[in-house]
Amino acid sequence: MVVPELRPWRAARPHVVRIAGAVRPRLARAAAAAKPRVARLARAGKPQVARVTRPWQYTAGATTAGLALAAGVVTAAGPWDSSGQRTAERDRAVALGRAGGTDHGRVPGAPAQPRPAPSAGPVLTGLGGISTVKSAPDGKALAKTLTPLLKDPALGPRPAAAVVDVTTGRRLYGTASDTALTPASTTKIATAVAALSAMGADHRLTTRAALEPDTKEVVLVGGGDPTLTAREASDGWASLRTLADRTAAALAQRGLRDVTLSYDTTLYAGSQKHPIGVNPNLALVSPLMADEGRTDDSTSGPVKRVTDPAADAARRFGDLLKDRGVKATSPGPSKATTRAKTLATVASPPLSALVERMLTDSDNDIAEALARQTAIATGHRADFAGADRAINARLRKLGLPVKGAAFKDGSGLNRADRLTADLLTALLAKAADPAHPELRPALTGLPVAGFTGTLTTRYTDGAAGVVRAKTGTLTGVNTLAGTVVDQDGRLLAFAFMANNTTNPAAAQTALDKAATTLAACGCR
């Protein structure tokens, strides 16, 4: 099983104000520390300042406060995704002006809410600005703190762990950190980094309608966009309705009101069925689908899927054309020829937004799509095996420790996947590297403890808004990898991996305790 997506971002807003006040001391100091580096980054990356500077500017500080933005340091640029994630971050930035440091204004008898994060020193030292933040934690002190927690029987016979100082990339703690284990959904961090590295954060996935000359055949060509939607409210995602509007208008200009409809799924190769078989956690892996082939109004989490996502999307497209005065036949599979003329297109949001949604919601459909897209972008066959080779190659090119790693899928649902704690922390550190701003969404998409995605209901008794991490859960597998700022204001990347667990709830609690302890640690 996998962790289902929990409350959407907007449900977190009542907690946002509380945490914002608590972390204000951290961010005020962080702002002053970061200014020199921010100015240098702005000059160095002028062409992409509007899009990529903002994520790096707030990554470290956001880890401390669930992406709270330091006023005066962070710009308002960048996409705002439909889940409200970045809207919530903006609201939290406004809330920074309120009193903070303790739990203000609690109403007696009110429902329990996440405890405010403790104050700490400057947290943006990864930017390279002059700072009074202390040096990285001492390895021996970390070991003394974490080792007893990782011996919890709930974590199985031999859990693996690693902690890395993000500023320097130096490993501070490790146990079995080079042992390749089943990672579950923390695999998505690797998928995110590989996809961003191969295609860039601005890349978009295009769905198009094409007209075959002299045949009146309209071909709906799948471009691999897993977020294409047929809903009336598209919320910023590519809309099948918009594509129908544009296609009908283009046909009208040609005097066509009666067409043969077909669909093209040849972008991908190999089996569409994931090795785990039919499963409510994902649809068939197809380059053409609408609303992830869901059979209800949900936008994330497990649910029954349609038996053929491409045929379903084409049928819905045909119905939309009919509503717009174009009579279309029942669709069948085909392949658009090189002579086909594009009638209309719709494009996904940038890859950065897709990666953030994938990580926050642990979206398996997006993960598998991005794995295939990585294969296509790097010249590999667009099937499971090709995606494995493509991801491995991209990470190796980035200089990451891929020894023992296996990517049998992009989502982590395959038990044959293998990652090490060293690789997971190296992925996070690389995503924080100022030399790779294109990788930043691999950090900004991580769920925030107590607020978003798969961590919404976790950490309510400690480290809410301070830890942000990707969860991983299969039967007998519990993993957690992400970032945290310790009590001395040092940004750390961590990975905790447990296989052969027998009590998932107890294992999850043990992992959360380790991350919370790391957040509270000065460890000197």
C-alpha positions in Angstrom: 0.0 0.0 0.0 1.0 3.6 -0.4 0.2 6.6 1.7 -2.9 8.3 0.3 -3.0 12.0 -0.3 -4.4 13.8 2.6 -5.9 17.3 3.1 -5.2 19.9 0.4 -3.0 22.9 1.0 -5.8 25.2 1.7 -6.9 23.2 4.7 -3.5 24.2 6.2 -4.1 27.9 6.2 -5.5 28.1 9.8 -2.2 26.6 11.0 -0.1 28.8 8.7 -0.6 31.9 10.8 0.4 30.1 14.0 3.6 28.6 12.7 4.5 31.8 10.9 4.6 33.7 14.1 6.7 31.0 15.8 9.4 31.0 13.1 9.7 34.8 12.7 12.9 35.0 14.7 14.6 32.4 12.4 13.6 34.2 9.3 14.5 37.7 10.4 18.0 36.6 11.1 18.0 34.5 7.9 17.1 37.5 5.8 20.0 39.6 7.0 22.4 36.6 6.5 21.2 35.9 2.9 21.2 39.4 1.4 24.8 39.3 0.0 24.3 36.0 -1.7 20.9 36.8 -3.0 22.3 39.9 -4.7 25.0 37.9 -6.3 22.6 35.2 -7.5 20.3 37.9 -9.0 23.2 39.3 -11.1 24.5 35.9 -12.1 21.2 34.4 -13.1 19.5 37.4 -14.7 17.6 35.5 -17.5 15.9 33.2 -15.0 15.6 35.3 -12.0 11.8 35.6 -12.3 11.4 31.8 -12.1 14.2 30.1 -10.4 15.7 32.5 -7.9 12.7 32.5 -5.7 12.7 28.8 -5.0 16.4 28.8 -4.0 16.0 31.9 -1.9 13.4 30.3 0.2 14.4 26.7 0.2 16.4 26.7 3.4 14.2 29.1 5.3 11.1 27.3 4.1 12.4 24.1 5.5 12.3 25.8 8.9 8.8 27.0 8.6 7.0 25.0 5.9 8.1 27.4 3.1 7.5 30.6 5.0 9.1 33.3 3.0 11.4 35.9 4.6 10.1 39.4 3.8 12.6 41.4 1.7 14.6 38.4 0.7 12.2 36.4 -1.5 10.5 37.7 -4.6 6.9 36.9 -5.5 7.8 35.2 -8.8 7.1 31.6 -9.8 4.0 29.6 -10.6 1.2 29.1 -8.1 -0.1 25.6 -8.4 -3.7 24.6 -8.3 -3.4 22.9 -4.9 -2.9 26.3 -3.3 0.6 25.3 -2.1 2.3 28.5 -3.1 -0.7 30.6 -2.3 -0.4 29.2 1.3 3.3 30.1 1.3 2.4 33.7 0.2 -0.2 33.9 3.0 2.3 32.7 5.5 4.8 35.4 4.4 2.2 38.1 5.1 1.6 36.5 8.5 5.2 37.0 9.4 4.4 40.5 10.6 2.4 39.1 13.5 3.8 38.4 17.0 5.8 35.2 17.2 8.0 33.0 19.3 5.4 31.2 21.3 1.9 29.8 20.9 -0.2 33.1 20.8 -3.9 33.3 21.0 -4.8 29.7 21.6 -8.5 29.3 22.6 -9.0 27.0 25.6 -10.7 23.8 24.5 -10.0 24.3 20.8 -8.9 21.3 18.7 -5.3 20.4 18.9 -3.1 22.0 16.3 0.6 21.7 15.5 2.9 23.1 18.1 4.8 26.2 16.9 8.3 25.5 15.7 11.1 26.6 18.2 13.2 29.6 17.2 16.6 29.0 15.8 19.5 30.9 14.2 19.8 32.0 10.6 18.8 29.3 8.2 19.8 30.5 4.8 23.6 29.8 5.1 23.3 27.6 2.1 23.1 30.8 0.1 26.7 31.6 1.0 25.9 34.9 2.8 27.9 36.0 5.9 26.2 34.6 8.9 26.7 34.0 12.6 25.2 30.5 12.3 27.3 27.9 14.0 29.2 25.2 12.3 27.7 21.8 11.3 26.7 19.4 14.1 29.4 17.1 15.4 29.2 13.6 13.9 29.9 11.9 17.3 27.2 13.9 19.0 24.7 13.1 16.1 25.6 9.4 16.4 25.0 9.6 20.2 21.6 11.1 19.6 20.3 9.2 16.6 21.7 5.7 17.0 19.5 4.8 20.0 16.4 6.0 18.1 17.3 3.9 15.0 17.6 0.8 17.2 13.9 0.9 17.7 12.6 -2.6 17.0 9.8 -1.1 14.9 12.4 -0.2 12.3 13.3 -3.8 11.5 16.6 -5.6 11.8 18.9 -3.1 10.1 17.6 0.3 9.2 19.8 2.6 7.1 20.3 6.3 7.7 22.3 9.3 6.6 22.5 12.9 7.5 24.3 15.5 5.3 25.2 19.1 5.9 23.6 20.7 2.8 25.9 23.8 2.9 29.0 21.7 2.4 27.7 18.4 1.2 29.6 16.6 3.9 28.0 13.5 5.5 27.7 14.0 9.2 26.2 10.7 10.2 25.6 7.3 8.5 24.6 3.8 9.4 24.4 1.2 6.6 24.1 4.3 4.4 25.6 2.6 1.4 23.2 -0.4 1.6 20.7 -0.5 -1.2 17.2 -1.0 0.2 13.6 -0.8 -1.1 12.8 2.9 -1.0 9.1 2.9 -1.7 7.9 6.4 -2.7 11.1 8.2 -1.8 12.1 6.9 -5.3 10.1 10.0 -6.5 13.0 12.2 -5.3 15.3 10.5 -7.8 12.6 10.7 -10.5 12.2 14.4 -9.9 15.9 15.2 -10.0 16.5 13.1 -13.2 13.5 14.7 -15.0 14.5 18.2 -14.1 18.1 17.5 -15.1 17.1 16.1 -18.4 14.4 18.6 -19.4 14.7 21.7 -17.3 12.2 23.2 -14.9 10.4 25.2 -17.7 9.7 22.2 -19.9 6.0 21.6 -20.8 4.2 18.6 -22.1 1.9 19.2 -25.1 -1.3 17.4 -26.2 -2.4 18.2 -29.7 -5.1 17.5 -32.2 -3.9 17.0 -35.8 -5.8 16.7 -39.1 -4.7 14.1 -41.7 -4.9 15.7 -45.1 -7.6 14.5 -47.5 -9.2 12.1 -45.0 -11.1 14.3 -42.5 -9.4 12.3 -39.8 -8.7 14.1 -36.5 -6.0 12.5 -34.4 -5.7 13.2 -30.7 -2.0 12.9 -30.0 -0.9 12.1 -26.5 2.1 14.0 -25.4 2.5 12.3 -22.0 0.8 15.0 -19.9 -0.5 13.2 -16.8 -2.3 16.3 -15.5 -4.5 16.9 -18.6 -8.0 17.5 -17.3 -11.5 17.4 -18.8 -13.1 19.1 -15.8 -14.9 22.4 -16.2 -12.4 24.0 -13.7 -9.0 23.3 -15.0 -7.2 25.1 -12.1 -4.3 25.9 -14.3 -3.7 22.5 -15.8 -4.0 21.7 -19.5 -7.7 21.5 -20.4 -9.2 19.0 -22.8 -12.1 21.4 -23.1 -9.8 24.2 -24.3 -8.3 21.8 -26.8 -11.8 21.0 -28.1 -12.6 24.7 -28.3 -9.5 25.4 -30.4 -9.9 22.3 -32.5 -13.6 23.0 -33.3 -12.6 26.6 -34.3 -9.8 25.3 -36.6 -12.2 22.8 -38.2 -14.8 25.5 -38.8 -12.2 27.6 -40.6 -11.8 24.6 -42.9 -15.5 24.1 -43.3 -15.4 20.7 -41.6 -18.3 19.7 -39.3 -18.1 15.9 -39.7 -14.8 14.1 -38.9 -13.3 10.7 -38.1 -11.7 10.7 -34.7 -8.8 8.6 -33.6 -6.0 8.8 -31.0 -2.3 8.2 -30.9 -0.4 6.7 -28.0 2.8 5.9 -29.8 4.9 8.2 -27.8 5.5 5.5 -25.2 6.7 1.9 -25.9 6.3 -1.4 -24.1 3.7 -2.5 -21.6 1.4 0.1 -20.1 0.7 -2.1 -17.1 2.9 -1.5 -14.1 4.6 -4.7 -12.7 2.2 -4.6 -9.7 -0.7 -5.0 -12.1 -4.1 -3.3 -11.9 -4.0 -1.1 -8.8 -6.0 1.9 -7.5 -2.8 3.8 -6.9 -2.2 4.4 -10.6 -3.7 4.2 -14.1 -2.1 2.3 -17.0 1.0 4.2 -18.1 -0.3 6.0 -21.2 0.8 9.2 -22.9 -2.8 10.1 -23.3 -5.2 10.3 -20.3 -7.6 12.8 -18.7 -7.8 13.2 -15.0 -5.5 10.3 -14.5 -8.2 7.9 -15.6 -10.0 8.4 -12.3 -13.6 7.2 -12.0 -14.7 9.9 -9.5 -14.0 13.5 -8.8 -10.8 13.0 -6.8 -7.6 14.6 -7.8 -5.1 12.4 -5.8 -4.9 9.3 -3.8 -6.0 5.7 -4.6 -9.2 5.2 -6.6 -10.5 2.8 -9.2 -9.3 3.8 -12.7 -10.8 3.4 -16.2 -9.6 0.3 -18.1 -8.2 2.2 -21.0 -7.2 5.8 -20.2 -6.4 6.8 -23.8 -9.7 5.5 -25.2 -11.5 7.2 -22.4 -9.8 10.6 -23.0 -10.5 10.3 -26.8 -14.2 9.5 -26.1 -14.5 12.5 -23.9 -12.8 14.7 -26.4 -15.3 13.5 -29.1 -18.2 14.4 -26.8 -16.7 17.8 -26.3 -16.4 18.3 -30.1 -20.0 17.3 -30.5 -21.0 19.9 -27.9 -19.2 22.4 -30.2 -21.0 21.5 -33.4 -18.5 18.9 -34.7 -19.8 15.4 -35.3 -17.1 12.8 -34.6 -17.1 9.1 -34.9 -16.4 6.7 -32.1 -12.6 7.0 -31.6 -10.1 4.2 -32.3 -6.3 3.9 -32.1 -4.1 5.3 -34.9 -0.8 7.1 -35.5 -0.5 10.6 -36.7 1.6 10.8 -39.9 4.2 13.3 -40.6 1.8 14.9 -43.1 -0.8 15.6 -40.4 -1.4 19.3 -39.7 -1.7 20.5 -36.1 -5.1 22.0 -35.5 -4.7 22.9 -31.8 -2.5 22.3 -28.8 -2.6 22.6 -25.0 0.4 22.5 -22.8 0.9 21.5 -19.2 2.2 23.8 -16.5 6.0 23.9 -16.4 7.8 20.7 -15.2 8.6 22.5 -11.9 4.8 22.5 -11.0 4.4 18.8 -12.1 7.3 17.8 -9.9 6.0 19.7 -6.9 2.5 18.1 -7.3 4.1 14.7 -7.7 6.1 15.0 -4.5 3.5 16.8 -2.3 0.7 14.3 -3.2 3.0 11.3 -3.8 1.3 11.1 -7.3 2.3 7.9 -8.9 0.8 8.7 -12.3 2.9 11.8 -12.6 6.0 9.9 -11.4 5.6 7.2 -14.1 5.0 9.9 -16.8 8.1 11.8 -15.8 10.2 8.6 -15.8 9.1 8.0 -19.4 9.7 11.6 -20.4 13.2 11.4 -19.0 13.8 8.4 -21.2 12.5 10.2 -24.3 14.5 13.3 -23.5 17.8 11.3 -23.2 17.3 9.0 -26.2 16.2 5.9 -24.4 13.2 3.7 -25.1 10.1 5.0 -23.4 9.3 1.9 -21.4 10.0 0.8 -17.8 13.5 -0.5 -18.7 14.4 2.5 -20.7 13.3 4.8 -17.9 15.5 2.8 -15.5 18.5 3.4 -17.7 17.7 7.0 -18.3 17.3 7.9 -14.6 20.4 6.1 -13.6 22.4 7.8 -16.4 21.2 11.3 -15.4 22.0 10.8 -11.8 25.4 9.4 -12.6 26.0 12.5 -14.9 25.3 14.7 -11.9 28.0 12.9 -9.9 25.6 11.2 -7.5 26.4 7.8 -5.8 24.3 5.4 -7.9 26.1 2.2 -7.0 23.5 -0.4 -6.2 20.6 1.7 -7.3 17.8 0.3 -9.4 14.9 2.2 -10.8 12.4 -0.4 -12.0 9.7 2.3 -12.1 9.4 6.1 -11.4 7.0 5.9 -8.5 8.5 3.5 -6.0 5.6 1.0 -6.2 7.9 -1.7 -7.5 9.6 -3.6 -4.7 12.5 -4.3 -7.0 13.6 -0.6 -6.8 16.8 0.0 -4.8 18.2 3.2 -3.4 20.7 4.0 -0.6 20.4 6.5 2.2 23.6 8.1 0.8 22.0 8.6 -2.7 18.8 10.1 -1.2 20.7 12.7 0.8 23.0 13.4 -2.1 19.9 14.0 -4.3 18.6 16.5 -1.8 22.0 18.3 -1.4 22.3 18.5 -5.2 18.9 20.0 -5.5 20.0 22.7 -3.0 23.2 23.4 -4.9 23.2 27.0 -6.3 24.9 25.6 -9.4 21.7 23.6 -10.2 18.7 26.0 -9.8 16.8 23.8 -12.2 16.6 21.1 -9.6 15.1 23.3 -6.9 11.5 21.9 -7.3 12.8 18.6 -5.9 13.0 20.5 -2.5 10.1 22.9 -2.8 7.7 20.1 -3.6 8.5 18.1 -0.4 5.5 17.8 1.9 5.7 20.1 5.0 5.3 18.5 8.4 1.8 19.1 9.8 0.7 21.0 6.7 0.8 19.4 3.3 0.4 16.2 1.4 1.5 13.0 3.0 2.7 14.8 6.1 -0.5 16.7 6.8 -1.5 14.8 9.9 2.1 14.0 11.1 4.3 15.9 13.5 1.4 17.7 15.2 3.3 17.2 18.5 6.6 18.5 17.3 8.6 19.9 14.3 5.4 21.0 12.5 6.6 23.3 9.8 10.2 22.5 10.5 10.6 19.1 8.8 9.8 18.7 5.2 10.2 15.2 3.7 9.0 12.6 1.2 7.4 9.6 2.7 7.7 6.0 1.5 5.3 3.3 2.5 4.8 -0.3 1.3 3.9 -3.3 3.3 7.1 -4.0 5.3 8.8 -0.8 4.0 8.9 2.6 5.8 11.2 5.4 4.6 11.5 9.1 5.1 13.9 11.5 3.3 14.0 15.3 3.4 15.4 18.4 5.0 15.4 20.0 8.4 17.1 22.9 10.1 18.7 22.1 13.5 18.6 24.4 16.5 21.8 26.1 15.4 20.2 27.1 12.1 22.1 24.5 10.0 20.2 23.1 7.0 20.5 19.3 7.0 19.4 16.6 4.6 18.4 13.2 6.0 17.3 9.8 4.9 15.9 7.1 7.1 15.1 3.7 5.5 13.5 0.7 7.2 12.8 -2.6 5.5 11.2 -5.7 6.9 9.0 -3.7 9.3 6.0 -5.4 10.8 4.1 -2.5 12.4 3.7 0.4 9.9 2.2 2.8 12.5 5.1 2.1 14.9 7.7 2.4 12.2 6.2 5.7 11.0 6.3 7.0 14.6 9.9 6.0 15.0 10.9 7.7 11.8 9.1 10.9 12.8 10.8 10.8 16.2 14.2 10.6 14.5 13.4 13.6 12.3 12.0 15.6 15.1 15.0 14.9 17.3 17.3 16.0 14.4 15.4 19.3 14.2 15.8 19.9 18.0 19.5 18.9 18.0 22.4 21.3 18.4 24.5 18.1 18.7 27.9 19.5 19.8 
